[in-house]
Amino acid sequence: MRRVDTSNVPNGKISRSGFASAFRLYKYMKPYRVQYMLGMFFLLGSSLGSLAFPKLLGDMVNGGERSSLGLTLNQTALLIAGILVLRAVFSYFRIVLFVNVTEKSLAALRLASYRHLIKLPLHFFEKRRVGELNSRISADVALLQETMTTTLAEFIRQIVVITGGITLLAITSIQLTGFMLIVLPPAMVFAKFFGKFIRKFSKEVQTKVADSNTIVEETLQGIQSVKTFTNEFVEIARYKKKTKEIADLGMTSGKYRGAFSSFIILGLFGAISAVVWRGSVLLQKGEMVAGDLFSFVIYSVFVGGTIGGLATVYANIQKFIGATEDLFKIYDEEPEDIQELDEIDPQYRMQGKVSLRNLSFAYPSRKEQSVLKNINLDIQSNKMIALVGPSGAGKSTLASLLLMLHRPPKDTLFFDQVDSHEYPLSALRRQISLVPQDIFLFGGSIGENIAYGNPNASEREVYKAAENANALEFINRFPEKFETIVGERGTQLSGGQRQRIAIARAILNDPKILILDEATSSLDSESEMLVQEALEKLMVGRTSIIIAHRLSTIRKADEIVVLEQGEVVEQGTHEKLMSIRNGRYKKLIELQYSA
């Protein structure tokens, strides 16, 4: 069986709301409900067969006397063999059907979860860790898989065995059954409350393990920083402290689990021993025969063992409900309205003009702090506009608003005099390309990363885009050329090479509006020259919005906008702004050149 790591999966409450959340899974099982019900039939058949087994064994113990079914000893033996074969066949089909239904249902659930997750707005991801979200469609779904194939079947089997077993016990000897039921229930009531107490410790252990996993994830993601600051032993000490906390909690939990296990053994086996003693008394009095006592003891073991196993199944069902609640919390988030576009509707085809009218904006997580304040700006089609200013002035925020990664208020951002909220998101973003400073490349080949700008592009178009981005200069030096693997996040390439791949990707996308977010600020002089040359080719015939720290790169801009604390403090050409005495832009230029 596939091992499932459920350390990060919280327990859910077995309540009406918990079951309502779990019932949402039915949508994904519905197409396969006939197969699932057939699996249930085989499960019930197999469980009922197991209940007949002890009774028939008791008939065999009675020897030559006729059984309760009127069968001879040999006939009883043949019937037992037939039931065993039938149970084996039923078990096989039950497992195959449950696994088939589960795999198909969860494949649909995984796809639906990923489809929903990837359509959620950017602010959703800004509030959550990648590891947490990945867990939702890995650990949670894997736990659902185990529950639907194993735990649920085991729970139903246990209910059948307990109900049928107690019924058959009562038929065999109502007096002995009454004695057993007097002994057993108090032990089970105590076991329930004891188990709830233990689960509290288990949950704390799971939380600590999740924290330790976060340390590992963060350390490995930032391994370069760890090593450059020689903080290996700091991280080891941090992880050691967390693992000690886990071990201490685990050992405390282990003591309680051990006590719980000892109690179960003492209570259940003590009850069974008492039942055997009481049955032996009845046997001596002639009120029972040996075969019936034998059957009664086996049924008692069946029922007792099954009741003892309910604690584990109960905990697994709690985790199952917790996993469904956790997973479906993502579904309760409102996704963006994304469409798959083959072609942009002519009415939404941009000419490249951008207008900002009294635009103010604050991030949802910091609503009291305005990042942009009353921005009024007109950017004409095919013009080059530069945004400059100190860090935190709102330049990158403005870029994210243009892409509608965060939503500005209505009637504040217009494209070709049309409110940004009127545009379908996919059509809007398809016509805008962002080349950021920190380039993210996928772990595939150079060709695949360039083609990400237009997945339908031909090899010739990819080649031409690379050529225009001055990327052929280094691509042709690799033995595999366009098939060269860039490594995770593009770590096999230099900063300048990653930038040129990003530019090639933007060229292939053929946007009407281009946003360059400090695209050359972290490059050496030679790389900057190659990237700048590629950018100049890319900007031809497009509205270009450049966010720049190196002010020497924006002298040719049609207009320069100076932002400070979210407000436009100056705007104009380089010459105009330099003519302003004590102007902000002039001070920035002088400060940079003196540095």
C-alpha positions in Angstrom: 0.0 0.0 0.0 1.2 3.5 -0.8 2.5 5.3 2.3 0.7 8.5 3.1 2.4 11.3 5.0 -0.4 12.9 7.1 1.7 14.8 9.5 0.4 18.1 8.2 -3.2 17.1 7.9 -5.3 18.4 10.7 -8.1 16.3 12.4 -11.6 17.4 11.4 -14.7 17.1 13.6 -17.1 14.3 12.9 -20.1 16.6 12.7 -22.8 17.8 10.3 -20.5 20.4 8.8 -17.6 18.0 8.6 -19.7 15.4 6.7 -21.1 18.2 4.5 -17.6 19.0 3.5 -16.7 15.4 2.9 -19.9 14.9 0.9 -18.6 17.5 -1.7 -16.4 14.6 -2.9 -19.5 12.9 -4.2 -19.4 15.2 -7.2 -16.1 13.5 -8.4 -17.4 10.0 -7.6 -20.8 10.4 -9.2 -19.8 9.3 -12.7 -18.5 6.0 -11.2 -21.3 5.4 -8.6 -22.5 2.2 -10.2 -19.0 0.7 -9.9 -18.7 1.9 -6.3 -22.1 0.4 -5.3 -21.0 -2.9 -6.9 -17.9 -2.7 -4.8 -20.1 -2.1 -1.7 -22.0 -5.3 -2.7 -18.8 -7.3 -2.7 -17.7 -5.7 0.5 -21.0 -6.6 2.3 -20.9 -10.1 0.8 -17.3 -10.6 2.0 -18.2 -9.3 5.5 -21.3 -11.5 5.8 -19.2 -14.5 4.8 -16.8 -13.7 7.6 -19.7 -13.8 10.1 -20.8 -17.3 8.9 -17.3 -18.7 9.3 -17.2 -18.9 13.2 -20.7 -20.5 13.3 -19.7 -23.2 10.8 -16.5 -23.9 12.7 -18.6 -24.4 15.9 -20.8 -26.9 14.0 -17.6 -28.8 13.0 -16.5 -28.8 16.7 -19.8 -30.5 17.5 -18.5 -33.5 15.6 -20.9 -36.1 14.2 -24.0 -34.4 15.4 -25.9 -32.6 12.7 -25.2 -28.8 12.5 -27.7 -26.0 13.0 -28.1 -26.0 9.2 -28.9 -29.7 9.1 -25.5 -30.6 7.5 -23.2 -33.4 8.1 -19.6 -32.8 9.2 -18.2 -33.3 5.6 -20.9 -31.1 4.2 -20.1 -28.4 6.7 -16.4 -28.6 5.8 -17.3 -28.3 2.1 -19.5 -25.3 2.9 -16.6 -23.6 4.8 -14.3 -24.2 1.8 -17.0 -22.7 -0.6 -17.4 -19.6 1.7 -13.6 -19.1 1.8 -13.4 -19.2 -2.0 -16.4 -16.9 -2.4 -14.9 -14.5 0.2 -11.6 -14.5 -1.7 -13.4 -13.7 -5.0 -15.5 -11.0 -3.4 -12.4 -9.4 -1.7 -10.6 -9.3 -5.1 -13.4 -7.6 -6.9 -14.1 -5.2 -4.0 -10.5 -4.0 -3.9 -10.3 -3.7 -7.7 -13.5 -1.8 -8.0 -12.8 0.6 -5.0 -9.3 1.3 -6.3 -10.5 2.0 -9.9 -13.3 4.3 -8.7 -10.9 6.1 -6.2 -8.1 6.6 -8.8 -10.5 8.0 -11.4 -12.3 10.2 -8.9 -9.1 11.6 -7.3 -7.5 12.2 -10.7 -10.5 14.4 -11.5 -10.2 16.0 -8.0 -6.5 16.7 -8.4 -7.1 18.3 -11.8 -10.0 20.4 -10.5 -7.9 21.5 -7.4 -5.0 22.5 -9.6 -7.2 24.2 -12.1 -8.9 26.2 -9.3 -5.6 26.9 -7.5 -3.8 28.3 -10.6 -6.8 30.6 -11.3 -6.8 32.3 -7.9 -5.7 35.9 -7.7 -2.1 36.9 -6.8 -3.1 38.2 -3.3 -4.2 34.7 -2.3 -0.6 33.4 -3.0 1.0 36.3 -1.2 -0.7 35.2 2.1 0.3 31.5 1.8 3.4 29.4 1.6 4.1 27.3 -1.5 4.7 24.2 0.7 1.3 24.6 2.3 -0.5 24.8 -1.0 1.4 21.9 -2.4 0.3 19.9 0.6 -3.3 20.5 -0.3 -3.0 18.6 -3.6 -0.5 16.1 -2.4 -0.8 15.0 1.2 -4.5 15.8 1.5 -5.5 14.1 -1.7 -3.3 11.1 -0.9 -5.1 10.8 2.5 -8.4 10.9 0.7 -7.1 8.1 -1.6 -6.3 5.9 1.4 -9.6 6.6 3.1 -11.7 5.9 0.0 -9.9 2.7 -0.8 -9.2 1.3 2.7 -10.5 3.2 5.7 -14.1 3.6 4.5 -14.3 -0.1 3.5 -12.8 -1.1 6.8 -15.3 1.1 8.7 -18.3 -0.5 6.9 -16.8 -3.9 7.5 -16.4 -3.2 11.2 -20.0 -2.0 11.5 -21.3 -5.1 9.7 -19.1 -7.4 11.9 -20.1 -5.6 15.2 -23.8 -5.5 14.4 -24.0 -9.0 12.9 -21.7 -10.5 15.5 -23.7 -9.2 18.4 -26.9 -10.5 16.7 -25.4 -14.0 16.2 -24.1 -13.9 19.8 -27.6 -13.2 21.1 -29.0 -16.1 19.0 -26.3 -18.4 20.3 -26.8 -17.5 24.0 -28.8 -14.4 25.1 -27.6 -15.0 28.7 -23.9 -15.0 27.8 -24.3 -12.1 25.4 -25.9 -10.0 28.1 -23.0 -10.8 30.4 -20.5 -9.8 27.7 -22.3 -6.5 27.0 -22.2 -5.6 30.7 -18.5 -6.1 30.7 -17.5 -4.5 27.4 -19.3 -1.1 27.0 -17.8 0.7 30.1 -14.4 -0.2 28.7 -15.3 1.3 25.3 -16.7 4.5 26.8 -13.5 5.1 28.8 -11.5 4.2 25.6 -13.3 7.0 23.7 -12.4 9.7 26.1 -8.9 8.4 26.6 -8.4 8.4 22.8 -9.6 12.0 22.5 -7.0 13.0 25.0 -4.3 11.2 23.1 -5.3 12.9 19.8 -4.6 16.3 21.3 -0.9 15.2 21.8 -0.8 13.8 18.3 -2.0 17.0 16.8 0.7 19.0 18.7 3.3 16.6 17.3 1.9 17.1 13.8 2.2 20.9 14.2 5.8 20.6 15.4 6.7 18.3 12.5 5.1 20.8 10.0 7.3 23.6 11.6 10.4 21.5 11.3 9.5 20.8 7.6 9.2 24.5 7.1 12.7 25.0 8.4 14.1 22.4 6.0 12.2 23.9 3.1 13.3 27.5 3.8 16.9 26.5 4.5 17.2 24.5 1.2 15.5 27.2 -0.8 17.8 29.8 0.6 20.9 27.5 0.8 23.0 30.1 -1.0 22.3 32.7 1.7 22.9 30.1 4.4 26.4 29.3 3.0 27.4 32.8 2.2 26.7 33.9 5.8 28.2 30.6 7.2 25.0 30.0 9.1 25.0 26.2 8.7 25.3 25.6 12.4 22.7 28.3 13.2 20.2 26.3 11.0 21.4 23.0 12.5 20.7 24.4 16.0 17.3 25.7 15.0 16.3 22.4 13.5 17.8 20.5 16.5 15.7 22.5 18.9 12.5 21.8 16.9 13.3 18.1 16.6 13.9 17.9 20.3 10.5 19.4 20.9 9.0 16.9 18.5 10.8 14.0 20.3 9.7 15.2 23.8 6.1 15.6 22.7 6.3 12.2 20.9 7.6 10.5 24.0 4.9 12.0 26.2 2.3 11.0 23.6 3.9 7.5 23.4 3.4 7.0 27.2 -0.2 7.8 26.9 -0.6 5.6 23.8 1.1 2.8 25.6 -1.2 3.2 28.6 -4.2 3.3 26.1 -2.9 0.1 24.4 -2.5 -1.6 27.8 -6.0 -0.6 28.8 -7.4 -1.9 25.5 -5.6 -5.2 26.0 -6.6 -5.5 29.6 -10.2 -4.4 29.0 -10.9 -6.4 25.9 -9.0 -9.6 26.7 -10.2 -9.4 30.3 -13.8 -9.2 29.0 -13.2 -12.2 26.6 -11.6 -14.2 29.5 -14.6 -13.4 31.6 -16.9 -14.5 28.8 -15.0 -17.8 28.4 -15.3 -18.4 32.2 -19.0 -17.7 32.1 -19.5 -19.9 29.1 -17.6 -22.7 30.7 -20.0 -22.5 33.7 -23.0 -22.8 31.3 -21.2 -25.7 29.5 -20.9 -27.5 32.9 -24.6 -26.9 33.5 -25.5 -28.4 30.1 -27.0 -25.1 28.9 -24.5 -24.9 26.0 -22.7 -27.3 23.8 -18.9 -27.1 23.1 -19.4 -26.0 19.5 -21.7 -23.1 20.4 -19.2 -22.0 23.1 -16.4 -22.2 20.5 -18.4 -20.1 18.0 -19.3 -17.7 20.8 -15.7 -17.1 21.8 -14.6 -16.5 18.1 -17.5 -14.1 17.6 -16.5 -12.3 20.9 -12.9 -12.0 19.6 -14.3 -10.8 16.3 -16.5 -8.2 17.9 -14.0 -7.2 20.6 -11.1 -6.9 18.1 -13.3 -4.9 15.7 -14.4 -2.5 18.5 -10.8 -2.1 19.5 -9.9 -1.2 15.9 -12.6 1.4 15.7 -10.4 3.9 17.5 -7.9 3.8 14.6 -10.6 4.0 11.9 -12.2 6.8 13.8 -8.9 8.8 13.9 -8.5 8.1 10.2 -12.0 9.4 9.4 -11.2 12.5 11.5 -8.1 13.1 9.3 -10.2 12.4 6.2 -12.7 15.0 7.2 -9.9 17.4 8.2 -8.3 16.9 4.7 -11.5 17.5 2.9 -12.2 20.7 4.9 -8.7 21.9 4.3 -8.8 21.1 0.6 -12.2 22.7 0.0 -11.2 25.9 1.8 -9.3 26.6 -1.4 -12.5 26.1 -3.4 -14.2 28.7 -1.3 -11.7 31.3 -2.6 -13.0 33.3 -5.6 -11.0 32.5 -8.7 -10.1 35.0 -11.5 -12.3 34.9 -14.6 -9.7 33.3 -16.9 -10.5 32.2 -20.4 -8.6 30.0 -22.8 -7.9 32.3 -25.8 -7.1 31.3 -29.4 -7.7 34.8 -30.6 -8.4 38.1 -29.0 -11.8 39.6 -29.7 -11.3 42.7 -31.9 -13.3 44.9 -29.5 -10.7 44.1 -26.8 -7.6 44.5 -29.1 -5.4 47.3 -27.5 -3.9 50.2 -29.4 -1.5 50.8 -26.4 -2.9 54.0 -24.8 -3.0 53.9 -21.0 -4.8 56.4 -18.7 -4.8 56.7 -14.9 -7.4 58.8 -13.3 -7.1 59.7 -9.6 -5.7 56.2 -9.0 -5.2 55.3 -5.4 -4.4 51.8 -4.2 -3.6 49.9 -0.9 -2.9 46.2 -0.7 -5.7 44.1 0.8 -3.4 43.0 3.7 -2.5 46.6 4.5 -5.7 48.6 3.7 -4.8 51.5 6.0 -1.5 52.2 4.1 -1.9 53.7 0.6 0.8 52.7 -1.8 -0.4 54.9 -4.6 -2.2 58.3 -4.1 -4.2 60.1 -6.7 -2.1 59.2 -9.7 -3.1 61.0 -12.9 -1.2 60.0 -16.0 -1.7 59.6 -19.8 0.6 57.3 -21.7 0.2 57.6 -25.4 0.4 54.6 -27.7 3.9 53.5 -28.9 5.6 55.9 -26.5 8.3 55.1 -24.0 7.5 56.2 -20.4 10.0 55.8 -17.5 9.0 55.5 -13.9 11.7 56.5 -11.4 12.0 57.2 -7.7 13.3 55.7 -4.5 12.4 52.1 -3.4 8.9 51.9 -2.0 7.7 54.8 -4.2 5.0 52.5 -5.8 6.7 51.8 -9.2 6.3 48.0 -9.1 2.9 48.3 -7.6 1.8 50.3 -10.6 3.2 47.6 -12.9 1.2 44.9 -11.1 -2.0 47.1 -11.5 -1.5 47.4 -15.2 -1.4 43.6 -15.5 -4.4 43.5 -13.1 -2.4 41.2 -10.8 -4.0 43.4 -8.1 -7.2 45.1 -9.0 -7.4 48.9 -9.0 -10.7 50.6 -8.1 -13.1 51.0 -11.0 -12.9 54.1 -13.2 -9.2 54.7 -12.3 -7.3 52.6 -15.0 -8.2 52.8 -18.7 -6.8 51.1 -21.8 -7.8 53.0 -24.9 -10.4 54.9 -22.9 -12.0 51.5 -21.8 -12.1 50.8 -18.1 -9.7 48.0 -17.2 -12.5 46.1 -15.4 -14.4 45.9 -18.7 -11.6 43.8 -20.3 -11.6 40.0 -20.0 -8.5 39.3 -17.9 -7.0 36.9 -20.3 -7.4 39.3 -23.2 -5.8 42.1 -21.2 -2.8 40.1 -19.9 -2.2 38.5 -23.3 -1.4 42.0 -24.7 0.9 43.1 -21.9 4.4 41.6 -21.2 6.5 42.0 -18.1 10.2 41.6 -18.1 11.2 41.7 -14.4 14.5 42.1 -12.7 14.3 38.7 -11.0 13.6 36.3 -14.0 11.9 33.0 -13.2 12.7 30.2 -15.7 11.1 26.8 -15.6 13.4 23.8 -15.2 13.0 22.6 -18.8 15.0 23.6 -21.9 15.9 27.0 -23.3 13.5 26.4 -26.2 10.7 25.5 -23.9 11.2 28.6 -21.7 11.2 30.9 -24.8 8.1 29.2 -26.2 6.3 29.9 -22.9 5.6 33.3 -24.4 3.5 31.6 -27.1 3.1 27.8 -26.7 1.8 27.6 -30.3 4.9 29.2 -31.8 6.9 27.2 -34.4 10.6 26.4 -34.0 11.4 29.0 -36.6 9.5 31.7 -34.5 11.3 30.6 -31.4 14.7 30.8 -33.2 13.8 34.3 -34.6 12.8 35.5 -31.1 16.1 34.3 -29.6 18.0 36.0 -32.4 16.2 39.4 -31.8 16.9 39.0 -28.1 20.6 38.6 -28.7 20.3 35.2 -27.1 21.8 33.1 -30.0 25.2 34.5 -28.9 25.2 32.1 -25.9 22.7 29.5 -27.0 24.9 28.4 -29.9 27.8 27.9 -27.5 25.9 25.1 -25.7 26.3 21.6 -27.3 22.5 21.0 -27.0 21.7 24.6 -28.1 17.9 25.1 -27.6 17.6 21.7 -25.9 19.9 22.8 -23.1 18.4 22.3 -19.7 18.4 25.5 -17.7 18.1 23.9 -14.2 15.7 24.7 -11.5 14.7 28.4 -11.7 17.4 28.8 -14.5 20.3 28.5 -12.1 22.5 27.0 -14.9 22.5 30.4 -16.7 23.9 33.8 -15.8 21.7 36.8 -15.0 22.3 38.3 -18.5 21.4 35.0 -20.2 18.2 34.7 -18.2 17.3 38.2 -19.0 17.7 37.6 -22.7 15.6 34.5 -22.6 12.9 36.5 -20.8 13.1 39.1 -23.6 12.9 36.4 -26.3 9.8 35.1 -24.4 8.3 38.6 -24.5 9.1 39.1 -28.2 7.3 35.8 -28.9 4.3 37.0 -27.0 4.2 40.1 -29.3 2.6 42.4 -26.7 1.1 45.9 -27.3 2.3 47.1 -23.9 5.7 46.3 -22.5 6.7 46.7 -18.9 10.4 46.6 -18.0 10.9 46.3 -14.2 14.5 47.2 -13.6 15.5 44.7 -16.3 19.2 45.7 -16.4 19.9 46.8 -12.9 21.7 43.7 -11.7 23.9 43.1 -14.8 27.5 43.7 -15.6 28.4 46.3 -18.3 28.8 43.8 -21.2 25.6 41.9 -20.4 23.7 45.2 -19.9 24.8 46.4 -23.3 23.5 43.1 -25.0 20.3 43.2 -23.0 19.7 46.9 -23.7 20.2 46.4 -27.4 17.6 43.6 -27.3 15.2 45.7 -25.3 15.5 48.5 -27.8 14.5 46.1 -30.6 11.6 44.8 -28.4 10.3 48.3 -27.7 9.8 49.3 -31.3 6.1 49.7 -32.1 5.0 49.2 -28.6 4.0 51.2 -25.6 6.9 50.8 -23.2 6.8 51.4 -19.5 10.3 51.3 -17.9 11.0 51.1 -14.2 14.6 52.0 -13.8 17.2 52.6 -11.1 20.0 53.2 -13.6 18.8 56.5 -14.8 21.4 56.6 -17.7 19.2 54.0 -19.5 16.1 56.3 -19.7 17.4 59.5 -21.2 15.6 58.8 -24.5 12.2 58.3 -22.8 9.4 60.3 -24.2 8.4 61.1 -20.7 9.9 60.5 -17.3 7.5 60.2 -14.2 9.1 60.7 -10.8 7.2 58.9 -8.0 7.8 59.5 -4.3 5.7 58.0 -1.5 3.1 56.9 -4.0 2.6 60.3 -5.6 3.7 61.9 -8.9 6.0 64.7 -7.9 7.5 65.5 -11.3 7.0 64.5 -15.0 8.5 65.5 -18.3 11.4 64.8 -20.6 15.0 64.3 -19.3 15.9 67.8 -20.5 12.9 69.4 -18.9 13.4 67.7 -15.6 17.1 68.5 -15.5 16.2 72.2 -16.0 14.2 72.3 -12.7 16.3 73.9 -10.0 16.4 71.6 -7.0 14.2 69.1 -8.8 13.8 65.6 -7.5 14.9 64.0 -10.7 17.9 66.2 -11.0 18.9 65.3 -7.4 18.6 61.6 -8.3 20.8 62.0 -11.3 23.5 63.9 -9.4 23.4 61.5 -6.5 23.8 58.5 -8.9 26.7 60.1 -10.8 28.5 61.2 -7.7 28.2 57.7 -6.4 
